[in-house]
Amino acid sequence: MRAWPVIAALVGLHCGDNLLPDGLPLGRAADLTIVAHQDDDLLFFQPDLYDVARRGSLTNVYITAGDGNHGLDQAEERIQGLLVAYARIVGDLDWNCGYIELRGHVAQHCRIPGKNISLLFLAYPDGGREGQFANGLLRLWNGEIARATTVAKRTTTYTREELIDTLAEVIDVTRPHVVRIPEVAGTHDRDHVDHMMVGALALIATARSQQQPELISYRGYATTLEPPNLIDPLFVRSRDPLAHYEACTIDCGSCGEACTDLPPEHLAWLHRRYAVAMRRAAAGALRAGDGSGCLDADAAGALHMSPCDAAPAAALAPDGTLRLGDRCLEMRTTGELVAGTDCAPTPSRRFFLDDEGHIWLGIAPAAAGTATRRLLCLDVAGGRPRSSLCGGDHAPTWGIWRTPTSSPRPAGLTRTGRAVRLADIDGDRRADLCAVEAGALTCAKGDGAGAFAAATRIAALAVEPESLVVGDVDGDGKPDACGRTSQGVVCALAGRDFTAVAWTPAFGHPGGPDAGDRSLAALDADGDGAAEICGLSPAGVQCAERGLAAPPVLSPWPARDAVLWPGDLDGDHRADWCVATPAGAACGLDRHRTTLTSDGVPWSYSFAGVVEPAPADTNLGALADVDGDGRADLCTVRDRRILCARSQLFGFGPSVPLAALPAGPSPVALWLGDLDGNGIADACVDDTTQIRCVLVR
């Protein structure tokens, strides 16, 4: 085993010469990662895991070890490399390594207690890229072998069920908020078979657990078919731990140092980050992607397809149950899908809807079938909903879409586009439509369901109409209204009967509306509970407090005429930002601006080389949290559909349809705001004659 004494000294291992002692127990972790190989997280899950590890409270599970040709030596070299890599990331060498027991199976556990960082090694044999090795996960999943022995100093054996149950135990012990897993079903071109098998195992284990985490599935080898989307500062940061890992594993340097030359394919993967998340909740008609209609059920629970205007609303709950009215879909032991009256979230009633529209079932198939069809999914065959083996060349899609409500444009509201804000102005938690009409703040009260009363004058507010923002800028818990003048920003304070006062000289300029005016937002940029005015100035992205004439520049990168949206993309209560570019959305995080980069990073999702476009302007684009996870999502109207790309912390996933608009005039505006007071942004579209609104939940 190459250089083990050196590595043991370097990372402070507490271990014997030949056999590790009992290890520290697993603890709770906010983030759990389940991967196949000891470099998957370093190659495909960056830049996410670097930041997550630095924050602490992370557990990584590595299912496979050395393959049949290299065995224990390879397995231990990989572990050594990981210990060095994560010590580099978190700046702590105090590893404690030993063996623990999970569901009657022994596994090696290395932990830095002071950082709450755990690496868990199950040591199942590597299966090879094509699943060619005799004891690989593919053979176990398919039933070609009943069990296999681990590659470790203390060995154990696993059946497929035991491996799934062990992962479920890890999920229940760590109780994570987020679980990160590999590609689940080969729907993005070829990948290492072990990656897809681990993705499938992890999904089924989540269904067996008692937890309800957010699931994010990271794409692997085939990301090279997509454009690079990690700019140099992120790439260089991620390369360092990988270079230290590979010095221990591929003979490109001394273990404990860094490789100077990494394999070209590794560098290519490290330049890319693409992932698909599972939605934790959704409501609306469940539409088949093939246009065959919407899911329905008869009185006996038998499923069928109906015209979507006659089908019942479906609801995906955070516990994974998929409801049709007061009944829940379930997989019977016969293999039949029905709508039953029992809604307990057992694996047979847990479903996973990913952002590409696949609905995966929470139980494993008895046999895996064809080479890439390894999971059960919701399908339609012969006009009848059913479960099928899916993946690769067969991956049917669905959408849960709401039906928009329609109401006439409120009397007295003449403006549209960015000049109208959907926000709660009267403090009743239900969003109203507000604009500046004839030098006065004018608002149409919302009823909580998508209809609005006639607009009424609130108070004088002589600001550029397209600069209007609404938010609590003085921290009194009441929504205020602000806008730009030639002298700066003026705010009408709710606590003073909307008396207008000068707020900050920032953003002031003479003349008509420009991109800077349209970018303004009221956003808590420093976590103090009061909103700052954030937007694009000649200097770049800035957030101004009251009276501050020259606020710090968060990013000088965007052009002065850029289409920009400020928002909290990562849920840290700091101001982030997104800019529309010809190559999709580019976004910047406040957490990176002082230590890494203040430039925009490509965030748009891409599949088969086609990058999702960014909204063309601020009239038909908006940034707000539409799924309740505390992170702002980028929404637009395209092809008469309201679409939202959900933030995954370091990138957007594929756009999810919220609703299809009925026939009528072309949309001229999209507004996001909380219509019903549930803390989640809803959507309204103006087509010049009607306001069409969608309650997201």
N, C-alpha and C positions, 0 to 999 in steps of 0.2 A: 504494500500500500504506500504510494509515493508520498514522501515528505510528511508523514503523519505526526512525528514529534514536533516538527516546526509549526504545523498548523495548530496542534494542541496548545503549544505555548502562545501562539499568536492570538487565538481567540479565547483563551482562558478556560478550556474545557475541564470539567471535573469528571475524569473517567479513569478506569483502570487500563492496564496494558492491553488486555485481550477482550475484556467483556465490560460493557458499560453497566453502571449500577442502575438501581431503580431511579426513575426520573421524577421531576416535579409534575404534579397533575395539571391537566388542561384547565384553563380558566375561561371566564367570559371574554369575548372579543367583539368589538363593534364590527369588524370586517373579517370575513372568512374567505380564503381562496382555496379552491380545489383544482389541482392540475395533475397531469400525467407525469411529466418529467421534471427534473430538477432545474431545467433552464426555461421551462415554458413561461413562468411568471416574469422572468427577466427579459424574454424576447417579445412576448405578445401582449402583456398586461401593463405596459408602460405607456405614458408616464404615471399612470394611476397608482400603482403599488409603491412607487418611490415616495410619493406624498403621503399615502396611507401609512406606510411603515414609519416615516418620520413623525407622524402624529401619534403613533403607538396604538395599542389595542388591535393587533393583527395576528391571526393564525393562518398559516399556510399548510395545506395538506398535499403531500406528494405521493401519489398512489403507486407508481412504478419505480423500479430500481434498475439494476444492471440486467442485461439480456443474457441469453443462454451462452453466448460466446465469451463474455467477459466476467460475468458473475459478481462475486462479492467485492473484488478490487474496484471494479467500475462503480458499483453502488456507493462505496465509501468515498471514492474520489469525488463523486457528485455531491455528497453531503458536505465534505470539506469545502468544496468550492462555494456552496451556498452559505456556509457559516462565514466565510470571508466576505462574500458579496453583501450580505445583510449587515455585517459589522461595518462595512464601508458606508452603507446607506444611513444607519442610525447612529454611527459614531460611538458604539459601545461594543467591547470585546468580551463582556462577561457572560459567555454562554454556559449554561448548565445542561448537560446531555445525559440521558438515561432512557430506560425502557418503562413504558406504562402499559396498562391493560385496558382494552376497549372491547366490550361485548365478548370477552373471553379470548381476545386476540392481542398479542403483544406487538407493540410498535415503538420505534425510537422517537423520542421527543427531546428537542433542543429548545431552550428557552432563555431569553434575556429578561429576568424578572423586572428589572428597573424600567424597561421599556414596554412590558407586556407584549413581547414579540415571541411567537411560538412557531417552530417548524416541526411538522409531524410527518414521519416517513413510514408508510405502510409496507413498502418494499415488495410489492407484487411484481413478478417478472415483466420486463419490457416485452412488448409484443412485436416490435418491428414496424416499419412504416406501413407495410401492407398487411400487417397482422399475420406474418408468415411464421412466427415462432410458435412452437408447440404449446406453450403454457400462457400465451398472451391473453389479454382481456377479451379480444374478439372470440377466441375459442371458448372462453368461459361463458360469455354472454350468449353465444349460439348453442350452448349445451354440448359442444364437441368434447369438452372435458368437464368433469364434475367439480374438481377443485385443483388448486395449485399451491405449491410451497413457496414462501417468500424467500428473497435473497437478502439475508441478514445474519448477524452473529447469533441472535436469538430468533429462530424461525417459528412460523405459524403457517397454517393453511387457511385458504378461503374458498368457500363456494360463492356463487354469484349472490345468493341471498345474504350470506354472511357479510360479504363486502358492502352491499347496499346498507345493511343494518348497522355496520360499523360507521359508515359515513353519516347515517342518520343520528347515531349517538354523538358524533362530533358536533353536528349542527345543534343538537339539543343541549349539549354541555356549553358550547361557546355562545349560544343565543345571539347570533349576529344580526345586525341591521341590514348588511349587504353580503351576499354570497356571489363571488366571482368564479365563473367556470369556463371551460373551453367550449368551442363549437359543439352543438348538441347532436346534429343529424346530417352533416355533410351537405348542407343546402347552399354552400358558397364555393363549390368546386372542391378539388381533391385536398385532403389534409392527412396528417398522420392518423392512422386508425386509432391509436391509443388516445389521441386528443378527443376524438368523437365518442369513443367508448366512455371516457371519463366524464365528458359532458352529459351523456345519457345517464350514467350511474349517479352523478351528482343531482340531476333533476329528479330522478326517482327517489333518491334518498331524502331530498327536501320534502317531497310529498309524504314520505313516511314519518318525517319528524313532526314535532309539535309546534314548530316555529313558522313564522310568516315573513321571511326576509325578502328584500328586493333581490332579484336574480339578474345578473348581467353575464352574457355569453360572449366571449372574445374569439374573434376569428383568428385562424392560424396561418398555415403555409400560403394559402391563396390570397393573402393580403397583398402579395406582390403584383396582383392583377389590378390593384387600385393605385391612385396617385399617392406619393409620399405626403404625409400630413403632420409630421413632427419636425419643427424647425430646428436649426442647428443647436441652440442652447439646450433644448429638451433632449435631442439625440445625444449630445456629448455627455449630459448628466446621466442618461440611462446606460451609455456605453461603459462607464467606469465599473459599476458592479459586475456587468457581464464579462468585461475583460479580466477581472479578478477571478470570477468563477471559472472561466475557460483556461486560465493558467493552471488550474488544478485538474482539468479534465481532458484537455486535448493536446498536451505537450507543446504549448506555444509559449511557455514561460515557466518560471519557478512558482510553485504554489505559495500564495501569500503576496505575490506581486501581480502585475497586470500584463496581459498579452498586448503586444504592439500591433499584431496583425490578426484581425478576426476574420472568420470565413465570410466571403461575400454575401451568401444568402442570409447570414445572421445580421449583417449590416443592413441589408434590404428590409428584413422584417422589423428591425429596430427603428426604421424611419417611418413606420406605419402603425396606426392604431385604429381599429374598426371593431365595433362591438354592437350587439343587439340585446336590448333589455326586455324583460318580461313585465307586462303591465300588471300592477297589483289590484287595480279596480277599473271597471268600465261599465257603462250602462247604455242600452239602446237596442235596436233591432240587430240581431246577429245575422249578417249578410254573408252568403257564400261568394267567394271571389270569382267563381265561374259564372256568376249572374243567374244561378238557378233559383234564387229567392232567399227567403229568410227562415231560420229555424223555428219550428212550431212543434206542438205535441197534442195528441188527442186526449180524451178524458181518461183513457187507460194508461197514458204515459208513453205510448208509441210515438216516435219522432217522425216528422215529415217536413217537407218544405212548403211554405206558403208565400203568396205575394207579400212583399215587405210592408205594404200599407195595411195588411190585415194580420200580420204576425205579432205575437206578444213581445213586450220588451224583455230583453235578457239583461242579467246583471252579473258581472264577475266580481266576487267579493275578495278582500285581501286574504282570506283563508283558503282561496283557490276554488271554492264552490262556484258553480255556474248555474244560475237560477233562471227558470222560465216561470214568471209569476211567483207562486208560492211553492213551486217544486224545483228540484235540483237534478241536474244530469248526473247519471251514475253508470258505471260499467258493471254489468251483472257478471256472475261467474260463467255464464254461457257465452260471454263475449258481446252480448247485445248492449247497446246504449239506449237508455230509457230516461224519462223524467219521472223521478220518484218523490215520495213525500218526505223521506229522511234526508236531512241536509247536514248531518254531521260530517266534518271535513276529513273523512278517511281517504286513503290513497285512491280508491275507486271513484271518489267524488272531487278530487283535486285536479284542476286544469291549469295550464300555463299558456297564456296568450302572449306571444312575442310581438315586438313592434313591426315585424314583417308580415304579421297576420296569421302565423301558424298557431294552432291550438294543440298543444301536446298533452296527452293523458298522463296521470300520475302513477300509473302501474306499468310494470315492464311486461313486454310480450312473452308468451311462452317460448317462442323461437324467433330469431331475428330476421329470417327470410333472406332477401337479396342483400348484396354486399353493402349498400348504403341505406337500406330501409331498416332502421333499428329501433325506432320508437313508435308507439301508437299515437295517432293523431285523429282529430275530428275531420271526417271526409264526407263526401256525397258520392254515392254510387247508385246508378239506376234511379236517380231522383230521390233517394232515401238517405238521410243522415246515418252514418255508421262510423265505427272505428276502423282504421286501416293501418298497416305498417307503412311508415312514411320516412322520408329523408332522401337526399340526393335527387334522383330523377322524379320523385313523386312527393310533392310537398304542397298540398292544397292550402289556400289562404282564406281567411275570413276577416270581417270587420264588424266592430260593434259601433254602429252609428246612431246618433240621436236624430230625431225629426225636428227641424227648427220651428219655432213659433214665429208668426208673422203679425206685425202690427204697423199701422200707418206711421209715417214720420211725425213726431210730436209737433203740434202747432207752435209756432214761435221759435223753432230751431231751424235756422236756414243754412248753417254751416255743415260741412261734412269733412271726411278725411282726417288728417292729423289735427285739425282745429277743434275736433270733438273728443272729449275724454269720457270714458265709461268708468265712473268712480263714485264712491259713496261720499256725497257732499253734506248730507244732513245727519250723519251719525247713526242711522238705523241699521247699518251693516248690509244694506241692499244698494247696489250700484245704481247711480243716476246718470243720465246723459247731460253733460255740461259743455258749454261753449261760451266764448266772449262775443256777444251780439251788441253792436252799437255802443261799445265801450263799457259794457256791463257783464258781469258774470251771470249767466242765465242757465238754468238747469231744469230738466224734465225728470220728475221723480219716477223711479222704477218701482214696479209692484212685486219684484222678487221672482217673477216667472218669465220676464222678457218683454213686457209691455210697459209703456211710459205715458205719464200724464202730459198735459200741455206744459210747455216750458214757461217758467216764471223768472222774473228778475230777482237776483239775490242781492247784489251790491255793485257799485261802480268798480270797474277794474280795467283801466286803460292800458292794456298790454297788447303786444302782437298776438292776434288770435291763434296762430299756428304754434305758439310757444307755450300754450296753456298746460299746466301740470296740476295735479291734485294730490296732496299728501300732508301728513302731520309734520310740518317743519319746525314747530316750536315745542314739540314734546308734551303737549297737554292732552293727548289722546283724541283730539278732534281734527277732522280733515280740513286743511287750508287750501287755497287756490293761489297759484303763482304764475307769473309770466314775465317775459322780457320787454324792457323798454330801451330807449336809447341810452339811459343812464345805468342800466343794470337790471336786476330782477326785483320785481315788486310782488308782495304777497298780501292777499286778503285773508286775515286771520279769523278763523271761526270763533275763537274765544273772545274776540273783540267785535262781534257782530259783522264780521267780514270787512272790517275797516282795512283799507290798503295801506301798507307801510313799505318803505324801501328796505330791501332785504340784503342784497349784496351787489356791489358794482360789477361783479363777474358777469360775463356773457352779454353785457350791454353793447349795443352798436346802433347807429342810425340806419334807416332804410327798412325795406320790406323783409318778408320772411326768407330765411335761408336754411341750409342743412343743419346748422347749429341750433336754430330755434326748434326745428322738428325733432331733434335728438333729445331735448330736455326731458328729464324725469325727476320725480321726487323719490329719493332712495336713501335709506339709512346706510351710509357709507362707512361709518366707524363704529357701529354696534352700540350707540348710546341711546337708542330708542327714538330719536328724532331724525327726520329725513333731511338730507342735504339736497341741493339742486345740482344734478349731475348732467353732463352733456358735452358736446363738442365745441371747443373754442378755437381761436386761431393757434393756440399753443398745443392743442391736443385734447385728450379726455381729462376733464376736471370735475371735482365735486366741491361745491362752495357752501360753507357755513354762513350764518348771518354775519354781515359786516365784513366778510373776508374778500378783499379786492383781488388778491393774487393767490388763489388756492393752488396746492401742489398739482403738478401734472402727473396723472396716472399713466398716461401713454402719449408720447408725441407722434406715434406711428400713423394714425388715420389721417387721410387727406382732409383738408378743410371742407370739401364738398361731399364727404363720405355719407352714405346712409348708415347711421349708427343708432344702436339701441343700448342704453345702460340697463343693467339688471344684475341680480344676485344669481350667478350661474351655478355656484357650488354650495350654497346654503350656509356660508360662513358669516353672513350679515355684513358683507363688505361689497363695495360697488365693483362689478365686472362690466364687460362691454362686448358687444358684437357689431361687426361691420359687414355690410353686403359687399362682396367682391365678385368679379366674373367667374371665379372658381368656387363659388359657394360662400358660406359664412366663415369669417375669421374672427376669433374671439380672444380676449385677454382676461386673465384672472388676476385680481388684486394680490392674491397670495404669492404670485410669481414675479410681480413687477419690480420688487426691490432686490431680489436675490437671483433671478433667472432671466427674465425678459419682460419688457413692456410692449413688445410687438404682438400683433395678432397671430394666432395659430389657426390653421385650417380646422374647422370643426364640423363641416358638413359630412354627412354619411355618403358613401359611394359603394355601388355594387356593379360588378362587371365593367368597371371603368367609367361608369356614369355617375357624376357627382350631383347630389341634390342641389338645385339652385337656391340661392338666398332670395328673400322677398325683394322685389325690384325697388320699392320705395316704402316710406313710412305710412302711406295711406293703406297699403295692403299687407303690412307686416307689423308684428308686435311681439314683445318679449314679456312673458308672465308665467307664473307657475300654474299650469293647467292640470297637474296630477297630484298636487298636495304633498310633494316630497321636499318642499322648501327650496327647490332649484328652478330657476326661470327657464322656460321652454320657448322656442322660436316658432311662431305660428304665421300662417299666410293663407290667402285664398287663391286656389289654382284649379282650373278646370271645373269651376263651380263646386268645389269642395273646400271645406275648412280643414287645413292640415296643420299638424304641430309636430316638430322634431323635438323629442324630449332630451333634456340635458342628462348626461351620464356622469357628470362631474368634470370630465376632461374632453368631452366631445358630444356631438348630437348623434342620436340613433336615426334610423329611417323615419320619415314623416308618417304619422298616424292620422288617418281620416277621423275627424270628429263628427262631421255631418256632410250631407250632400244638399246643396241649395236647389230649390225648385226652379223651374223655368221662369225667366223674367229678364229684366234689364241687367246689364253687366254690373257686378259689384264695384263700388267706388271706395269703400272703406271697410276696414276690419278693426274692431275695438275689443279689447280684453279687459274684463273686470269681474268682480265677484257679485253676480246678480242676486244670489239667494242667501248670502251670509254664511256659507259653509267653509270659508277660508280658501277656496279654490277658484281660480279665475275661470269665468265663462266667456263665451264669444258672441258678439253681435256683428252683423254685416249690414251695411247700408247699400241698397241698390237704387237710390234716389226716390223711390216711391214707397218702399217698405223697409222696416227694420226687422231683420230675421235673426233670432237669437237662439242659442243652444246652451242649455244647462249641462255642463260636462258630467256632473254626477247627479 
